[in-house]
Amino acid sequence: MIELDGRLRAVRDSAREASEDLRARALSIDADPDAMEAHFDSPVFATMRQAETPAAYRETASGDAPPMVSGTCLQTVVAFIETCRGDAAAALACPGPGLAGVLVRLLGDDSHQERFFSRLHGGRTWAFFAMTEAAHGSDAGAMQSRFVSDGGGGWLLFGGKRFVGNGARGGVGVVFARTGRSALSVRAALVEVPVVGWSGRRLETVGLRGAALGELEFDGVPVSGEMMLGEHLPVTRRGLWGAVKTFNQVRLHVAAAAVGTAMAMAEYVGEHRKGAPGLSLALARTEAARELVYQAAARIDHAPEHGYFSSAAKLGATRMVVEVARWASGVMGPGGLLEHPLLEKWTRDAGAFEFMDGTGNVQRLQVARGYQAGHADA
């Protein structure tokens, strides 16, 4: 069991308070993810953005940081489970560093971080992380997007990405592409939008509409040499190394969102159907999944390059949230989801986590490889 110390309890409690604001915005954001003006000035959005930003690059002077400010992976998932008990899609709709910020902190030098995090000041600019491609998913070995030398020390970006959170509306982010054919040729670059050769459109989705998944196309997008991330690092740590470490953490963010959503559904049923059959079991399963995510996060903090346990946690959490959603819709009875639009929304959201950062089959492969490598224990 992971026992939360005073600091982590403060993080949990602060995020739990924020969840009420997110839940109040959930149905509005779901109905029209593009109509965000009414939400931009939310103090909760500002706190979440500050939590994901290194102290040196925050908008305000470095006074006392809010309890939700991220540090360890465990601290991040403790906060994210609670915010997603409010609403996961509303949390993902918040303009902030997100997944791109994790990578910029890993691979970016001081100038990259200053440029990236400063662009997000004001809370009206989204960041994007563009790796997944339509034909090959997030399989970096099969990636087709490419950086072509422009002959003057810079690059031209060609190709496309799909299922990119905030992709079509993002103003700054990270794009992965190849400079050659080897595994070491996969690189990441910081890109600011608008820029010539760049186009994007939002995809229509059933669940997690606040994430605003998009499709991007690149037709000779100019990328200066100074915008390539990791130039100050050894060759082996410039591209895929950063992606792997990022995904090992973000996989747990997805698992945390699934656990938070499942908890929200189970608690909602408990409030509106007193003595609902299966309620105690549903609550127990969500609590067990939360403990699994906590333990996986603690292991990532100890060994960030080992993703075995985070894959197992993501696999278990995403399966659990779908089963809780089916139970919740069934126990509410005929017409129950029509009477409770918030619960109906969460049942749609529940199916989306399976496809974020690798499907269940991908996670099973990761678990198998980790087991064979000796990362498993009793």
Long-range contacts (C-beta under 8 A, 24 or more apart in sequence): 1-291, 2-74, 2-291, 2-294, 2-295, 2-298, 4-78, 7-67, 7-75, 8-74, 8-75, 8-78, 10-67, 11-67, 11-68, 11-75, 11-78, 11-79, 12-78, 12-79, 12-82, 13-67, 14-47, 14-66, 14-67, 14-68, 14-79, 15-68, 15-78, 15-79, 15-80, 15-81, 15-82, 15-83, 16-82, 16-85, 18-44, 18-47, 18-48, 18-68, 18-82, 18-83, 18-86, 19-82, 19-83, 19-84, 19-85, 19-86, 19-87, 20-86, 21-86, 22-83, 22-86, 22-87, 22-90, 22-91, 23-86, 23-87, 23-90, 23-264, 23-342, 25-87, 25-90, 26-86, 26-87, 26-89, 26-90, 26-342, 26-345, 27-341, 27-342, 27-345, 29-87, 29-89, 29-90, 29-93, 29-209, 29-210, 30-89, 30-209, 30-210, 30-345, 33-93, 33-202, 33-209, 33-210, 33-212, 34-169, 34-202, 34-212, 36-93, 36-95, 39-90, 39-93, 40-95, 40-123, 40-124, 41-123, 44-94, 45-94, 45-95, 45-96, 45-123, 46-123, 48-83, 48-91, 48-94, 48-96, 49-94, 49-95, 49-96, 49-97, 49-120, 49-123, 51-79, 52-96, 52-97, 52-98, 52-101, 53-96, 53-97, 53-101, 53-117, 53-120, 54-105, 54-113, 54-117, 56-113, 57-113, 57-114, 57-117, 57-118, 58-117, 59-121, 59-122, 72-297, 72-301, 73-249, 73-252, 73-297, 73-298, 73-300, 73-301, 73-304, 74-294, 74-297, 74-298, 74-301, 76-249, 76-252, 76-253, 76-256, 76-297, 77-252, 77-253, 77-255, 77-256, 77-293, 77-294, 77-297, 78-294, 78-297, 80-253, 80-256, 80-257, 80-260, 81-256, 81-257, 81-259, 81-260, 81-263, 81-290, 81-293, 82-260, 83-260, 84-256, 84-257, 84-259, 84-260, 84-261, 84-264, 85-260, 85-261, 85-263, 85-264, 85-267, 86-260, 86-264, 87-210, 87-264, 87-346, 88-208, 88-257, 88-260, 88-261, 88-349, 89-207, 89-208, 89-209, 89-210, 89-211, 89-345, 89-349, 90-210, 91-210, 91-257, 92-165, 92-208, 92-210, 92-211, 92-257, 93-210, 93-211, 93-212, 95-120, 95-123, 95-124, 95-125, 95-126, 95-127, 95-166, 96-120, 96-123, 96-126, 96-127, 97-127, 98-126, 98-127, 98-129, 98-165, 98-166, 99-127, 99-129, 99-165, 99-246, 99-250, 99-253, 100-127, 100-128, 100-129, 100-172, 100-173, 100-174, 101-127, 102-246, 102-249, 102-250, 103-129, 103-174, 103-188, 103-229, 103-242, 103-243, 103-246, 104-174, 104-190, 104-229, 106-242, 106-245, 106-246, 107-188, 107-229, 107-230, 107-233, 107-237, 107-238, 107-242, 108-190, 108-229, 108-230, 109-231, 109-232, 111-226, 112-190, 112-227, 112-229, 115-172, 115-190, 115-192, 116-172, 116-190, 119-171, 119-172, 119-192, 120-172, 125-170, 125-171, 125-172, 126-166, 126-169, 126-170, 126-171, 126-212, 127-166, 127-170, 127-171, 127-172, 127-173, 128-164, 128-165, 128-166, 128-167, 128-170, 128-172, 128-173, 128-174, 128-214, 128-216, 129-164, 129-165, 129-173, 129-174, 130-161, 130-164, 130-167, 130-173, 130-174, 130-175, 130-176, 130-216, 131-161, 131-176, 131-243, 132-161, 132-162, 132-163, 132-164, 133-159, 133-160, 133-161, 133-162, 134-160, 134-162, 134-215, 137-358, 137-362, 138-247, 138-357, 138-358, 140-176, 140-183, 140-186, 140-240, 140-243, 141-183, 143-176, 143-177, 143-178, 143-186, 144-178, 145-175, 145-176, 145-177, 145-178, 145-218, 146-177, 146-178, 146-179, 147-177, 147-178, 147-179, 147-187, 147-189, 147-223, 147-228, 149-179, 150-222, 153-224, 153-225, 154-222, 154-223, 154-224, 154-225, 155-179, 155-189, 155-222, 155-223, 155-224, 155-225, 155-228, 156-197, 156-220, 156-221, 156-222, 156-223, 157-189, 157-191, 157-197, 157-218, 157-220, 157-221, 157-222, 157-223, 158-218, 158-219, 158-220, 158-221, 159-217, 159-218, 160-215, 160-216, 160-217, 160-218, 161-215, 161-216, 162-203, 162-215, 162-216, 163-203, 163-213, 163-215, 163-355, 164-200, 164-213, 164-214, 164-215, 164-216, 165-211, 165-212, 165-213, 165-214, 166-211, 166-212, 166-214, 167-200, 167-202, 167-212, 167-213, 167-214, 167-215, 167-216, 168-200, 168-201, 168-202, 168-212, 168-214, 168-215, 168-216, 169-200, 169-202, 169-212, 169-214, 170-200, 170-214, 174-229, 175-216, 175-218, 176-239, 176-243, 177-218, 183-240, 184-235, 184-236, 184-238, 184-239, 184-240, 185-239, 186-239, 186-240, 186-243, 187-228, 187-229, 187-230, 187-238, 187-239, 188-228, 188-229, 188-230, 188-238, 188-239, 188-242, 188-243, 189-223, 189-227, 189-228, 189-229, 190-227, 190-229, 191-221, 191-223, 191-227, 195-221, 195-222, 196-220, 196-221, 196-222, 197-221, 197-222, 205-352, 206-348, 206-351, 206-352, 207-348, 207-349, 207-350, 207-351, 207-352, 208-349, 208-352, 211-352, 244-305, 244-307, 245-304, 245-305, 247-307, 247-357, 247-358, 248-300, 248-304, 248-305, 248-306, 248-307, 248-310, 249-300, 249-304, 249-310, 250-357, 251-307, 251-310, 251-311, 251-313, 251-314, 251-357, 251-358, 251-363, 252-293, 252-296, 252-297, 252-300, 252-310, 252-313, 252-314, 254-314, 254-317, 254-318, 254-353, 254-356, 254-357, 255-289, 255-292, 255-293, 255-296, 255-310, 255-313, 255-314, 255-316, 255-317, 255-318, 255-353, 256-293, 256-317, 257-353, 258-289, 258-314, 258-317, 258-318, 258-320, 258-321, 258-350, 258-353, 259-286, 259-289, 259-290, 259-293, 259-317, 259-320, 259-321, 261-321, 261-346, 261-349, 261-350, 261-353, 262-286, 262-289, 262-317, 262-320, 262-321, 262-324, 262-325, 262-350, 263-290, 264-346, 265-321, 265-324, 265-325, 265-328, 265-343, 265-346, 265-347, 265-350, 266-324, 266-328, 268-328, 268-340, 268-342, 268-343, 268-346, 269-328, 269-331, 269-332, 269-343, 272-332, 272-340, 273-331, 273-332, 276-331, 277-331, 278-327, 278-331, 279-331, 282-324, 282-327, 282-328, 285-320, 285-323, 285-324, 286-320, 286-324, 289-313, 289-316, 289-317, 289-320, 292-316, 292-317, 293-317, 306-370, 306-375, 307-366, 307-370, 308-366, 308-367, 308-369, 308-370, 308-371, 308-373, 308-375, 308-376, 309-370, 309-375, 311-358, 311-363, 311-364, 311-366, 311-367, 311-370, 312-363, 312-367, 314-357, 314-358, 314-363, 315-360, 315-363, 315-364, 315-367, 317-353, 318-353, 318-354, 318-360, 319-360, 321-350, 321-353, 322-350, 322-351, 322-354, 324-350, 325-350, 325-351
